[in-house]
Each structure stands twice: as C-alpha cells, then as structure tokens.
C-alpha cells in the first residue's frame, strides 16, 4: 500500500519477451521488453547509446551524470 513502481525500463537481454517482472503492485508507465540500446551489453557496458529510447529514465532522468 505504501510502495509504488513508476516509469521503469525492464529488459531481459536473453529473453526480451520475459521482461515483465512480477511486482507486488501495478506499475505506472513502465516499459517492458523494448531494447534500451545498451552500448555493449555482451562486454558488460550497460550504459545506453546517445540515441537510446531509454536515455531519460533511471538515474539520468534525475540529472545524475552517467558513470564512465
């Protein structure tokens, strides 16, 4: 009752169709199974590319500079 999920980007690398998590409450405006366009997920670089559709979500949506 006191916890909310909102505007998260959920993506399972090996099975995108399984990207929707089981949450204890409904999420508002979540994105599921759409690639965020990682720079090099296989190489461990999970930063998003400059033209990523997920660029303005997560920490960067709050103005936090990306981790190099």
PDB file of N, CA, C and O in Angstrom, chain B, residues numbered from 101:
ATOM      1  N   UNK B 101       0.806  -1.206   0.000  1.00  0.00           N
ATOM      2  CA  UNK B 101       0.000   0.000   0.000  1.00  0.00           C
ATOM      3  C   UNK B 101       0.845   1.265   0.000  1.00  0.00           C
ATOM      4  O   UNK B 101       0.374   2.324  -0.416  1.00  0.00           O
ATOM      5  N   UNK B 102       2.085   1.169   0.460  1.00  0.00           N
ATOM      6  CA  UNK B 102       2.905   2.378   0.539  1.00  0.00           C
ATOM      7  C   UNK B 102       4.042   2.390  -0.484  1.00  0.00           C
ATOM      8  O   UNK B 102       4.854   3.315  -0.497  1.00  0.00           O
ATOM      9  N   UNK B 103       4.102   1.386  -1.323  1.00  0.00           N
ATOM     10  CA  UNK B 103       5.198   1.302  -2.277  1.00  0.00           C
ATOM     11  C   UNK B 103       4.654   1.470  -3.684  1.00  0.00           C
ATOM     12  O   UNK B 103       3.602   0.923  -4.013  1.00  0.00           O
ATOM     13  N   UNK B 104       5.370   2.231  -4.525  1.00  0.00           N
ATOM     14  CA  UNK B 104       4.926   2.462  -5.897  1.00  0.00           C
ATOM     15  C   UNK B 104       6.059   2.169  -6.871  1.00  0.00           C
ATOM     16  O   UNK B 104       7.225   2.427  -6.574  1.00  0.00           O
ATOM     17  N   UNK B 105       5.714   1.633  -8.028  1.00  0.00           N
ATOM     18  CA  UNK B 105       6.640   1.456  -9.137  1.00  0.00           C
ATOM     19  C   UNK B 105       6.167   2.372 -10.252  1.00  0.00           C
ATOM     20  O   UNK B 105       4.984   2.379 -10.591  1.00  0.00           O
ATOM     21  N   UNK B 106       7.079   3.143 -10.824  1.00  0.00           N
ATOM     22  CA  UNK B 106       6.681   4.056 -11.896  1.00  0.00           C
ATOM     23  C   UNK B 106       7.843   4.308 -12.853  1.00  0.00           C
ATOM     24  O   UNK B 106       8.980   4.528 -12.434  1.00  0.00           O
ATOM     25  N   UNK B 107       7.528   4.272 -14.149  1.00  0.00           N
ATOM     26  CA  UNK B 107       8.433   4.672 -15.226  1.00  0.00           C
ATOM     27  C   UNK B 107       9.762   3.910 -15.259  1.00  0.00           C
ATOM     28  O   UNK B 107      10.801   4.487 -15.579  1.00  0.00           O
ATOM     29  N   UNK B 108       9.727   2.625 -14.931  1.00  0.00           N
ATOM     30  CA  UNK B 108      10.935   1.798 -15.023  1.00  0.00           C
ATOM     31  C   UNK B 108      11.036   1.190 -16.416  1.00  0.00           C
ATOM     32  O   UNK B 108      10.027   1.005 -17.096  1.00  0.00           O
ATOM     33  N   UNK B 109      12.248   0.883 -16.831  1.00  0.00           N
ATOM     34  CA  UNK B 109      12.509   0.261 -18.129  1.00  0.00           C
ATOM     35  C   UNK B 109      13.033  -1.133 -17.845  1.00  0.00           C
ATOM     36  O   UNK B 109      14.147  -1.282 -17.344  1.00  0.00           O
ATOM     37  N   UNK B 110      12.254  -2.154 -18.156  1.00  0.00           N
ATOM     38  CA  UNK B 110      12.592  -3.532 -17.859  1.00  0.00           C
ATOM     39  C   UNK B 110      12.979  -4.251 -19.150  1.00  0.00           C
ATOM     40  O   UNK B 110      12.212  -4.252 -20.113  1.00  0.00           O
ATOM     41  N   UNK B 111      14.167  -4.865 -19.175  1.00  0.00           N
ATOM     42  CA  UNK B 111      14.620  -5.562 -20.371  1.00  0.00           C
ATOM     43  C   UNK B 111      15.478  -6.759 -20.007  1.00  0.00           C
ATOM     44  O   UNK B 111      16.520  -6.619 -19.366  1.00  0.00           O
ATOM     45  N   UNK B 112      15.038  -7.925 -20.416  1.00  0.00           N
ATOM     46  CA  UNK B 112      15.779  -9.169 -20.212  1.00  0.00           C
ATOM     47  C   UNK B 112      16.599  -9.423 -21.477  1.00  0.00           C
ATOM     48  O   UNK B 112      16.029  -9.673 -22.540  1.00  0.00           O
ATOM     49  N   UNK B 113      17.916  -9.362 -21.376  1.00  0.00           N
ATOM     50  CA  UNK B 113      18.788  -9.475 -22.550  1.00  0.00           C
ATOM     51  C   UNK B 113      18.571 -10.754 -23.358  1.00  0.00           C
ATOM     52  O   UNK B 113      18.481 -10.698 -24.585  1.00  0.00           O
ATOM     53  N   UNK B 114      18.487 -11.891 -22.697  1.00  0.00           N
ATOM     54  CA  UNK B 114      18.417 -13.153 -23.427  1.00  0.00           C
ATOM     55  C   UNK B 114      16.996 -13.580 -23.782  1.00  0.00           C
ATOM     56  O   UNK B 114      16.811 -14.444 -24.640  1.00  0.00           O
ATOM     57  N   UNK B 115      15.993 -12.991 -23.137  1.00  0.00           N
ATOM     58  CA  UNK B 115      14.600 -13.317 -23.454  1.00  0.00           C
ATOM     59  C   UNK B 115      13.737 -12.061 -23.265  1.00  0.00           C
ATOM     60  O   UNK B 115      13.030 -11.954 -22.263  1.00  0.00           O
ATOM     61  N   UNK B 116      13.782 -11.126 -24.195  1.00  0.00           N
ATOM     62  CA  UNK B 116      13.042  -9.876 -24.043  1.00  0.00           C
ATOM     63  C   UNK B 116      11.547 -10.066 -23.756  1.00  0.00           C
ATOM     64  O   UNK B 116      10.934  -9.247 -23.071  1.00  0.00           O
ATOM     65  N   UNK B 117      10.968 -11.143 -24.281  1.00  0.00           N
ATOM     66  CA  UNK B 117       9.549 -11.390 -24.034  1.00  0.00           C
ATOM     67  C   UNK B 117       9.243 -11.708 -22.575  1.00  0.00           C
ATOM     68  O   UNK B 117       8.080 -11.714 -22.170  1.00  0.00           O
ATOM     69  N   UNK B 118      10.281 -11.971 -21.786  1.00  0.00           N
ATOM     70  CA  UNK B 118      10.108 -12.264 -20.353  1.00  0.00           C
ATOM     71  C   UNK B 118      10.542 -11.076 -19.488  1.00  0.00           C
ATOM     72  O   UNK B 118      10.940 -11.259 -18.337  1.00  0.00           O
ATOM     73  N   UNK B 119      10.469  -9.901 -20.021  1.00  0.00           N
ATOM     74  CA  UNK B 119      10.967  -8.711 -19.328  1.00  0.00           C
ATOM     75  C   UNK B 119      10.019  -8.134 -18.283  1.00  0.00           C
ATOM     76  O   UNK B 119      10.430  -7.285 -17.492  1.00  0.00           O
ATOM     77  N   UNK B 120       8.772  -8.571 -18.260  1.00  0.00           N
ATOM     78  CA  UNK B 120       7.821  -8.007 -17.299  1.00  0.00           C
ATOM     79  C   UNK B 120       7.962  -8.735 -15.949  1.00  0.00           C
ATOM     80  O   UNK B 120       7.651  -9.922 -15.854  1.00  0.00           O
ATOM     81  N   UNK B 121       8.423  -8.036 -14.920  1.00  0.00           N
ATOM     82  CA  UNK B 121       8.591  -8.675 -13.610  1.00  0.00           C
ATOM     83  C   UNK B 121       7.254  -8.832 -12.902  1.00  0.00           C
ATOM     84  O   UNK B 121       6.270  -8.179 -13.249  1.00  0.00           O
ATOM     85  N   UNK B 122       7.234  -9.691 -11.924  1.00  0.00           N
ATOM     86  CA  UNK B 122       6.059  -9.832 -11.059  1.00  0.00           C
ATOM     87  C   UNK B 122       6.245  -8.854  -9.912  1.00  0.00           C
ATOM     88  O   UNK B 122       7.094  -9.050  -9.042  1.00  0.00           O
ATOM     89  N   UNK B 123       5.460  -7.821  -9.921  1.00  0.00           N
ATOM     90  CA  UNK B 123       5.572  -6.785  -8.904  1.00  0.00           C
ATOM     91  C   UNK B 123       4.415  -6.910  -7.911  1.00  0.00           C
ATOM     92  O   UNK B 123       3.348  -7.413  -8.263  1.00  0.00           O
ATOM     93  N   UNK B 124       4.620  -6.458  -6.678  1.00  0.00           N
ATOM     94  CA  UNK B 124       3.549  -6.569  -5.678  1.00  0.00           C
ATOM     95  C   UNK B 124       2.408  -5.579  -5.906  1.00  0.00           C
ATOM     96  O   UNK B 124       1.339  -5.720  -5.312  1.00  0.00           O
ATOM     97  N   UNK B 125       2.626  -4.585  -6.756  1.00  0.00           N
ATOM     98  CA  UNK B 125       1.591  -3.602  -7.095  1.00  0.00           C
ATOM     99  C   UNK B 125       1.710  -3.265  -8.581  1.00  0.00           C
ATOM    100  O   UNK B 125       2.735  -3.560  -9.196  1.00  0.00           O
ATOM    101  N   UNK B 126       0.687  -2.658  -9.163  1.00  0.00           N
ATOM    102  CA  UNK B 126       0.740  -2.227 -10.559  1.00  0.00           C
ATOM    103  C   UNK B 126       1.759  -1.118 -10.735  1.00  0.00           C
ATOM    104  O   UNK B 126       1.938  -0.279  -9.852  1.00  0.00           O
ATOM    105  N   UNK B 127       2.418  -1.120 -11.869  1.00  0.00           N
ATOM    106  CA  UNK B 127       3.378  -0.069 -12.177  1.00  0.00           C
ATOM    107  C   UNK B 127       2.740   0.978 -13.079  1.00  0.00           C
ATOM    108  O   UNK B 127       1.919   0.649 -13.936  1.00  0.00           O
ATOM    109  N   UNK B 128       3.113   2.223 -12.890  1.00  0.00           N
ATOM    110  CA  UNK B 128       2.638   3.319 -13.721  1.00  0.00           C
ATOM    111  C   UNK B 128       3.657   3.603 -14.821  1.00  0.00           C
ATOM    112  O   UNK B 128       4.817   3.891 -14.525  1.00  0.00           O
ATOM    113  N   UNK B 129       3.248   3.527 -16.069  1.00  0.00           N
ATOM    114  CA  UNK B 129       4.075   3.890 -17.223  1.00  0.00           C
ATOM    115  C   UNK B 129       5.383   3.109 -17.340  1.00  0.00           C
ATOM    116  O   UNK B 129       6.404   3.686 -17.714  1.00  0.00           O
ATOM    117  N   UNK B 130       5.377   1.838 -17.037  1.00  0.00           N
ATOM    118  CA  UNK B 130       6.568   1.014 -17.207  1.00  0.00           C
ATOM    119  C   UNK B 130       6.765   0.617 -18.665  1.00  0.00           C
ATOM    120  O   UNK B 130       5.805   0.580 -19.435  1.00  0.00           O
ATOM    121  N   UNK B 131       8.002   0.321 -19.045  1.00  0.00           N
ATOM    122  CA  UNK B 131       8.331  -0.154 -20.391  1.00  0.00           C
ATOM    123  C   UNK B 131       8.898  -1.562 -20.233  1.00  0.00           C
ATOM    124  O   UNK B 131       9.790  -1.790 -19.416  1.00  0.00           O
ATOM    125  N   UNK B 132       8.370  -2.516 -21.029  1.00  0.00           N
ATOM    126  CA  UNK B 132       8.740  -3.913 -20.880  1.00  0.00           C
ATOM    127  C   UNK B 132       9.162  -4.512 -22.220  1.00  0.00           C
ATOM    128  O   UNK B 132       8.416  -4.426 -23.196  1.00  0.00           O
ATOM    129  N   UNK B 133      10.338  -5.113 -22.279  1.00  0.00           N
ATOM    130  CA  UNK B 133      10.767  -5.868 -23.440  1.00  0.00           C
ATOM    131  C   UNK B 133      11.259  -5.058 -24.622  1.00  0.00           C
ATOM    132  O   UNK B 133      11.525  -5.627 -25.680  1.00  0.00           O
ATOM    133  N   UNK B 134      11.385  -3.775 -24.479  1.00  0.00           N
ATOM    134  CA  UNK B 134      11.895  -2.932 -25.564  1.00  0.00           C
ATOM    135  C   UNK B 134      13.370  -2.644 -25.290  1.00  0.00           C
ATOM    136  O   UNK B 134      13.721  -2.183 -24.204  1.00  0.00           O
ATOM    137  N   UNK B 135      14.220  -2.909 -26.257  1.00  0.00           N
ATOM    138  CA  UNK B 135      15.655  -2.736 -26.060  1.00  0.00           C
ATOM    139  C   UNK B 135      16.000  -1.287 -25.716  1.00  0.00           C
ATOM    140  O   UNK B 135      15.562  -0.364 -26.403  1.00  0.00           O
ATOM    141  N   UNK B 136      16.788  -1.085 -24.648  1.00  0.00           N
ATOM    142  CA  UNK B 136      17.229   0.258 -24.297  1.00  0.00           C
ATOM    143  C   UNK B 136      18.463   0.699 -25.082  1.00  0.00           C
ATOM    144  O   UNK B 136      18.971   1.799 -24.866  1.00  0.00           O
ATOM    145  N   UNK B 137      18.947  -0.144 -25.987  1.00  0.00           N
ATOM    146  CA  UNK B 137      20.126   0.144 -26.814  1.00  0.00           C
ATOM    147  C   UNK B 137      21.377   0.366 -25.962  1.00  0.00           C
ATOM    148  O   UNK B 137      21.961   1.449 -25.939  1.00  0.00           O
ATOM    149  N   UNK B 138      21.761  -0.699 -25.267  1.00  0.00           N
ATOM    150  CA  UNK B 138      22.993  -0.653 -24.488  1.00  0.00           C
ATOM    151  C   UNK B 138      24.191  -0.470 -25.411  1.00  0.00           C
ATOM    152  O   UNK B 138      24.145  -0.849 -26.582  1.00  0.00           O
ATOM    153  N   UNK B 139      25.254   0.107 -24.885  1.00  0.00           N
ATOM    154  CA  UNK B 139      26.462   0.309 -25.703  1.00  0.00           C
ATOM    155  C   UNK B 139      27.115  -1.019 -26.061  1.00  0.00           C
ATOM    156  O   UNK B 139      27.452  -1.251 -27.222  1.00  0.00           O
ATOM    157  N   UNK B 140      27.300  -1.905 -25.057  1.00  0.00           N
ATOM    158  CA  UNK B 140      27.926  -3.211 -25.314  1.00  0.00           C
ATOM    159  C   UNK B 140      27.564  -4.151 -24.173  1.00  0.00           C
ATOM    160  O   UNK B 140      28.389  -4.430 -23.302  1.00  0.00           O
ATOM    161  N   UNK B 141      26.327  -4.638 -24.181  1.00  0.00           N
ATOM    162  CA  UNK B 141      25.858  -5.498 -23.094  1.00  0.00           C
ATOM    163  C   UNK B 141      26.700  -6.760 -22.970  1.00  0.00           C
ATOM    164  O   UNK B 141      27.002  -7.188 -21.856  1.00  0.00           O
ATOM    165  N   UNK B 142      27.085  -7.363 -24.087  1.00  0.00           N
ATOM    166  CA  UNK B 142      27.899  -8.585 -24.043  1.00  0.00           C
ATOM    167  C   UNK B 142      29.259  -8.332 -23.389  1.00  0.00           C
ATOM    168  O   UNK B 142      29.822  -9.219 -22.746  1.00  0.00           O
ATOM    169  N   UNK B 143      29.775  -7.127 -23.558  1.00  0.00           N
ATOM    170  CA  UNK B 143      31.051  -6.756 -22.960  1.00  0.00           C
ATOM    171  C   UNK B 143      30.920  -6.164 -21.564  1.00  0.00           C
ATOM    172  O   UNK B 143      31.922  -5.795 -20.953  1.00  0.00           O
ATOM    173  N   UNK B 144      29.684  -6.069 -21.049  1.00  0.00           N
ATOM    174  CA  UNK B 144      29.468  -5.568 -19.702  1.00  0.00           C
ATOM    175  C   UNK B 144      29.192  -4.073 -19.608  1.00  0.00           C
ATOM    176  O   UNK B 144      29.040  -3.542 -18.507  1.00  0.00           O
ATOM    177  N   UNK B 145      29.125  -3.387 -20.747  1.00  0.00           N
ATOM    178  CA  UNK B 145      28.859  -1.943 -20.739  1.00  0.00           C
ATOM    179  C   UNK B 145      27.357  -1.722 -20.903  1.00  0.00           C
ATOM    180  O   UNK B 145      26.826  -1.772 -22.013  1.00  0.00           O
ATOM    181  N   UNK B 146      26.682  -1.478 -19.778  1.00  0.00           N
ATOM    182  CA  UNK B 146      25.234  -1.311 -19.790  1.00  0.00           C
ATOM    183  C   UNK B 146      24.803   0.153 -19.858  1.00  0.00           C
ATOM    184  O   UNK B 146      23.641   0.477 -19.611  1.00  0.00           O
ATOM    185  N   UNK B 147      25.737   1.023 -20.191  1.00  0.00           N
ATOM    186  CA  UNK B 147      25.334   2.406 -20.458  1.00  0.00           C
ATOM    187  C   UNK B 147      24.549   2.401 -21.764  1.00  0.00           C
ATOM    188  O   UNK B 147      24.783   1.566 -22.638  1.00  0.00           O
ATOM    189  N   UNK B 148      23.621   3.336 -21.886  1.00  0.00           N
ATOM    190  CA  UNK B 148      22.839   3.380 -23.113  1.00  0.00           C
ATOM    191  C   UNK B 148      23.510   4.275 -24.150  1.00  0.00           C
ATOM    192  O   UNK B 148      24.251   5.197 -23.808  1.00  0.00           O
ATOM    193  N   UNK B 149      23.237   3.986 -25.422  1.00  0.00           N
ATOM    194  CA  UNK B 149      23.775   4.778 -26.521  1.00  0.00           C
ATOM    195  C   UNK B 149      23.130   6.169 -26.517  1.00  0.00           C
ATOM    196  O   UNK B 149      22.045   6.345 -25.965  1.00  0.00           O
ATOM    197  N   UNK B 150      23.789   7.151 -27.128  1.00  0.00           N
ATOM    198  CA  UNK B 150      23.259   8.516 -27.138  1.00  0.00           C
ATOM    199  C   UNK B 150      21.860   8.648 -27.736  1.00  0.00           C
ATOM    200  O   UNK B 150      21.124   9.567 -27.378  1.00  0.00           O
ATOM    201  N   UNK B 151      21.482   7.742 -28.642  1.00  0.00           N
ATOM    202  CA  UNK B 151      20.153   7.814 -29.249  1.00  0.00           C
ATOM    203  C   UNK B 151      19.170   6.809 -28.643  1.00  0.00           C
ATOM    204  O   UNK B 151      18.142   6.505 -29.247  1.00  0.00           O
ATOM    205  N   UNK B 152      19.482   6.297 -27.459  1.00  0.00           N
ATOM    206  CA  UNK B 152      18.648   5.297 -26.805  1.00  0.00           C
ATOM    207  C   UNK B 152      17.269   5.850 -26.444  1.00  0.00           C
ATOM    208  O   UNK B 152      17.145   6.997 -26.016  1.00  0.00           O
ATOM    209  N   UNK B 153      16.226   5.016 -26.624  1.00  0.00           N
ATOM    210  CA  UNK B 153      14.898   5.435 -26.195  1.00  0.00           C
ATOM    211  C   UNK B 153      14.781   5.486 -24.672  1.00  0.00           C
ATOM    212  O   UNK B 153      13.825   6.049 -24.138  1.00  0.00           O
ATOM    213  N   UNK B 154      15.756   4.896 -23.972  1.00  0.00           N
ATOM    214  CA  UNK B 154      15.741   4.870 -22.512  1.00  0.00           C
ATOM    215  C   UNK B 154      16.643   5.940 -21.895  1.00  0.00           C
ATOM    216  O   UNK B 154      16.924   5.900 -20.698  1.00  0.00           O
ATOM    217  N   UNK B 155      17.087   6.878 -22.694  1.00  0.00           N
ATOM    218  CA  UNK B 155      18.062   7.859 -22.228  1.00  0.00           C
ATOM    219  C   UNK B 155      17.582   8.683 -21.034  1.00  0.00           C
ATOM    220  O   UNK B 155      18.388   9.048 -20.179  1.00  0.00           O
ATOM    221  N   UNK B 156      16.315   8.974 -20.964  1.00  0.00           N
ATOM    222  CA  UNK B 156      15.806   9.846 -19.905  1.00  0.00           C
ATOM    223  C   UNK B 156      15.082   9.090 -18.792  1.00  0.00           C
ATOM    224  O   UNK B 156      14.157   9.623 -18.178  1.00  0.00           O
ATOM    225  N   UNK B 157      15.499   7.854 -18.532  1.00  0.00           N
ATOM    226  CA  UNK B 157      14.927   7.092 -17.428  1.00  0.00           C
ATOM    227  C   UNK B 157      16.023   6.744 -16.438  1.00  0.00           C
ATOM    228  O   UNK B 157      17.205   6.908 -16.744  1.00  0.00           O
ATOM    229  N   UNK B 158      15.665   6.280 -15.294  1.00  0.00           N
ATOM    230  CA  UNK B 158      16.641   5.898 -14.283  1.00  0.00           C
ATOM    231  C   UNK B 158      17.364   7.098 -13.697  1.00  0.00           C
ATOM    232  O   UNK B 158      16.812   8.197 -13.631  1.00  0.00           O
ATOM    233  N   UNK B 159      18.595   6.883 -13.275  1.00  0.00           N
ATOM    234  CA  UNK B 159      19.361   7.939 -12.608  1.00  0.00           C
ATOM    235  C   UNK B 159      19.542   9.166 -13.494  1.00  0.00           C
ATOM    236  O   UNK B 159      19.518  10.295 -13.004  1.00  0.00           O
ATOM    237  N   UNK B 160      19.724   8.948 -14.807  1.00  0.00           N
ATOM    238  CA  UNK B 160      19.950  10.082 -15.704  1.00  0.00           C
ATOM    239  C   UNK B 160      18.717  10.964 -15.832  1.00  0.00           C
ATOM    240  O   UNK B 160      18.834  12.139 -16.183  1.00  0.00           O
ATOM    241  N   UNK B 161      17.546  10.422 -15.557  1.00  0.00           N
ATOM    242  CA  UNK B 161      16.329  11.215 -15.624  1.00  0.00           C
ATOM    243  C   UNK B 161      16.321  12.268 -14.529  1.00  0.00           C
ATOM    244  O   UNK B 161      15.618  13.274 -14.631  1.00  0.00           O
ATOM    245  N   UNK B 162      17.091  12.040 -13.499  1.00  0.00           N
ATOM    246  CA  UNK B 162      17.153  12.980 -12.384  1.00  0.00           C
ATOM    247  C   UNK B 162      18.337  13.916 -12.490  1.00  0.00           C
ATOM    248  O   UNK B 162      18.616  14.671 -11.559  1.00  0.00           O
ATOM    249  N   UNK B 163      19.035  13.878 -13.607  1.00  0.00           N
ATOM    250  CA  UNK B 163      20.163  14.783 -13.808  1.00  0.00           C
ATOM    251  C   UNK B 163      21.486  14.253 -13.300  1.00  0.00           C
ATOM    252  O   UNK B 163      22.478  14.982 -13.298  1.00  0.00           O
ATOM    253  N   UNK B 164      21.528  12.999 -12.868  1.00  0.00           N
ATOM    254  CA  UNK B 164      22.752  12.383 -12.391  1.00  0.00           C
ATOM    255  C   UNK B 164      23.645  12.072 -13.586  1.00  0.00           C
ATOM    256  O   UNK B 164      23.190  11.414 -14.521  1.00  0.00           O
ATOM    257  N   UNK B 165      24.893  12.518 -13.592  1.00  0.00           N
ATOM    258  CA  UNK B 165      25.760  12.225 -14.735  1.00  0.00           C
ATOM    259  C   UNK B 165      25.995  10.722 -14.860  1.00  0.00           C
ATOM    260  O   UNK B 165      26.100  10.030 -13.848  1.00  0.00           O
ATOM    261  N   UNK B 166      26.080  10.202 -16.102  1.00  0.00           N
ATOM    262  CA  UNK B 166      26.338   8.774 -16.286  1.00  0.00           C
ATOM    263  C   UNK B 166      27.718   8.384 -15.774  1.00  0.00           C
ATOM    264  O   UNK B 166      28.650   9.188 -15.766  1.00  0.00           O
ATOM    265  N   UNK B 167      27.822   7.130 -15.349  1.00  0.00           N
ATOM    266  CA  UNK B 167      29.097   6.595 -14.878  1.00  0.00           C
ATOM    267  C   UNK B 167      29.929   6.250 -16.093  1.00  0.00           C
ATOM    268  O   UNK B 167      29.441   5.543 -16.975  1.00  0.00           O
ATOM    269  N   UNK B 168      31.175   6.720 -16.180  1.00  0.00           N
ATOM    270  CA  UNK B 168      32.027   6.420 -17.350  1.00  0.00           C
ATOM    271  C   UNK B 168      32.369   4.953 -17.455  1.00  0.00           C
ATOM    272  O   UNK B 168      33.074   4.548 -18.379  1.00  0.00           O
TER     273      UNK B 168
END
